């Protein structure tokens, strides 16, 4: 399995962290997974950030915990990141301040881009009930309980931040679900993602072997990939395509050369005449 950086996000109370840890237990037999805590880490800078809770300190904490996983990531390990830059960038009302937005913009290029984002959500009523259970030990949860609109605003901000990754985002709704049901949903989603990644890698390897076995250089003709087959027309063997898995192969359709007869007349009539061969002076 090639390196993967999988980010888990969500506003407090959605059941994210417990599902991540249980999913790791289910998947660790088949995958080498490293769990990495983002905001709220037990690092020295993390303890300071929790005490003063400023955007700069949260970003600094994220920067240091990210440095910690760079080596295993580039060695091909799978990283499960519990909270990432999105948590800092959605932390309203702090992020509304101009200098905090500027800090996000400065720090952002130094963070890894996620291979996949799993976002946890839950209904407001159920979230508040869950937060109530831990409010005595977590003052931040009490703030959310006292300001439920803040939860909705932060979740809306999360969705805005995840728009560039919408094709790489899976949303897990834990409303009216047990921890086991939510964990199973996460594990199944991850399992499908890993299998898809393996199939993509195998497909690329097969394509490489196909053209490497037939010619010493990358073919300059069209490489056409369809369901169940790979088609390649080699330079030195035009008209006799080679297949990897069989099937009827069709060379790419040749378009007629562009000439005067094939170019539609342009509006206006002020353009210079086009000479034969399709190019103007």
N, C-alpha and C positions, 0 to 999 in steps of 0.2 A: 504494500500500500504506500503510495507516495504521500508526501507531507500534506497535512490538512489543518487549517486553522478555523475551528468551528466556534462561533460566538453565541452565547446564550444571554438573552436580554429580557427585560420586563420590569414594570413598576412593582415595588414591594407588595407581597401578599398573593402573588400569582402561583406560588409553589415551584419556582424555578430551581433553586439550589438543591432541594431534596430530590427532585426528579433527575437532575444531572448526575448526582452521586449514585443513585440507584441504577440509572442507565449505564453508567461506567461498569458497575458490578455485572450487569448482564452482557456487556459487549467486550469486556477485557479479555475473555478467553480467545477471541478471534482477532483483536486489534490491540496495538500498543498505544494506550491513551494516557496522556498527562493532563491532570486537572490543574488549572491555574486560576486563582482568585484575583479579581480586579479590585474595584472599589470595596473597601471593607476588609482588605488583606491584613494579616498580622505583622506586616513589615513595620519598621520604625516610622517611615514616612506615612504609612497607612494609619497608624495610631494618632499621629499629629493631625492628619487630614480629618479624622473623625472628631477630633476635639475642636478644631477651628472651622471645619467644613467650608473651605474656599475653593473656587474653581481651579486656581493655580495649584494648590496642594493636591487636589484630586487628579489633575493631569500629571503632576510629578509622580504620584503614586502609580498611575497607570503606566507611565514611562518606565519606571524601575521594574515593575512586575512583568512588563513585556520583554525587557532585556533578559530576564531570567529564562525565558522559554525560546529565545532565538536559536541557541545551539541545537537543542533537541528538534526544533521545527525544521531546520535546514538539514538535519540528519534523517529526515523522513518520518518523524513521529507525528501522531495525531494529537493536537492540542484542543482541549475543551476549555474555552475561556468564559468564566462566570463573571459577567459584566465587563463592558469595554468602553471605548470612547463615546459610544452612543449614550451611555448612562450619564456621563459628564455633560454632554452637549444638550441633554433634555432636562437638566436639573433646573427647572423653573422654580422661583422667579430669578435666581442668580444669573442665568444665562441671558436674560434680557439686557443686562448691562453691557455696554459697548466694549469695554476692555476685556470682559470675559469671552465675548464672541471673538475678539481679536486673538486671545490666547489659544482658543480652539483652532483657529485658522493657522496659527504658527506651529502648534504641536501636531496637527493632523497628518502631515506628510511623513512623519517619523513612525507612524503606527502601521502594523501589518494589515493588509486588506483581507477580510474574511472569505473563506471558501464557501461558507454556509452560515446563515444567521437563523437561529431558532428563537422566536419571540413568544413569550408566555403572556397570556391575558386571562382575565376572569371577570365576571360581572361585578359591578361596584358593590352591591349588597354583600356578596360572598367575600369579596376582598376585605371589606371593613370588618366583617366578623373574624376573619383570620388575623388581621392586624390587631384586633382587640386582645387576642390571646397572648400576643408578644409585646404589647405596648409598655408593660411595666419594666421590661428589660431593654427596650429600644425607644429612646425619645423621638427618633425620626418617625417611627410608626405612629406615635401619638400626634405628631404634627399632621400626618396624612388623615388620621381619623377626624381631627378637628377641622380639616380643610379638604373635604371630599372633591371639591372642584379642582383642586391642585392635582389630584390623581388623574382626572379626565384631561386636564391641560397637558400633563406630562406624557400621557399615553398618545395624545394627538401629536405631540412633538416627536415622539418615537417614530410614529408612522411616517412623518415627513422626512426624518433622517434616514429611514430605511428605503425610501423610494429608489435611490440609485442601485439598491441591492434587491429590488422586488423579485427578480428572477432567481435569487439565491436565498430567499427568505421563506421559512415555514412557520406558520402561526399555530400555536398549541393553545386551545381554549380549555382551561381546567374547571370551568363552571360545572357544578353538580357531578364532579368526577372524583373518585378516590385517588389516592397517591399511586396505587398500583395501576389503575386505568390510565392515568396521565403518563406514568413511566413507560408503560407498554406502547403508548402512542409515540412517545419520543424515540424509543428504541427501534420501533418499526420504521419511522421516518429516517433515522440515521442508517439503518441497515440498507434501506433502498438507496440512499445517497452513496454509501460505500460501494454497493454493487454496480451502480451506474458509473461511478468513477473508474472501477476496475474494467468494465466493458469498454469505456472510452479509451483507456490506455492500451488494452488488447487490440482494439480496432486500429489504433495508430501504429502499433508494432507490426501487425499483419500487413498493413498498407506499405510500410517501409520494406518488409521482407519481400513483398510481391515485386516492387520495382527494382529492388537491389538484386534479386535473383535473375532478372531478365536483362538488365543493362547496367553498365558501370556508372551511369550518371542519372540524375533525376530526370524523368521524361518531361519533355516540354509540351507534349500534347495534353489534352484534357484528361484529368483524373476524375472519374465519375464514381461516386459512392452511392449505392442504392441499398434498399433493404435486402439483406441476404446475399449480397455480392459486391465485389470490388472490380471495377473495370478500368483497365489501363491500356492505352494505345501507345506502343513504343515507337521511338523515332525510326529505328532501323527495321521495324517490322510493321509498317503502316498497313492497315487492312486486315491484320491478323492479331486481334486483341488477345491478351492473356488474362485468365480468370483465376481467382483464388478459390471460389466455392462453386464455380460452374454457372450455367444459365446462358441465355442468349444475350450477347453483348452487341451494343449498337454504337458505332462511332458517332461523335458529335456532328450534328447537322452543319453543313457548310453553307454560310450565307453568300448570296451573290455579291460580286464586287460592286462597290458603290460607283455609280456613274451618273451621267446627266439624267438618264431615264429613271433612276431609282431615288433621286432626291426631289422631295416635294417642292413646288415653287414657293419662294419666300414672299411674305407680304411686303408691300411698299414699293417694290420695283426699283429701288435705288441702289441695290447691291450690285457689285461688279459681276460680270458673267463668269460662270465657272467653266474652266476648261475641261476637256475630256480627261477622265482619270479621277475626277471628284475633288480636286484641290483648286483653290483660287490662287491668284498671284500673291 
